[in-house]
Amino acid sequence: ATRVGGRDRGVVLEADPKLRVAPYASATAASELAPGEIVRIERSHDGFTLVRTAAGRSGWMSAEAVGRIAGD
């Protein structure tokens, strides 16, 4: 199993989260995530956060939809 490691980890907080292809609410949804899924936070832009899953999928989410995990 692949593990998401590093300091910049987050957890998906939304009930129906979607990864978008760009940091805009109107951007196309590329894929969906599971609530509670752990992701790596890569960067932020205008209220959106770029995340990468343990499976290697990446995309933009609302910054409110992902919470940072402290520690490591």
Helices and strands as residue ranges (DSSP letters): E 9-12, E 18-20, E 29-32, E 38-45, E 48-53, E 58-62, G 63-65, E 66-68
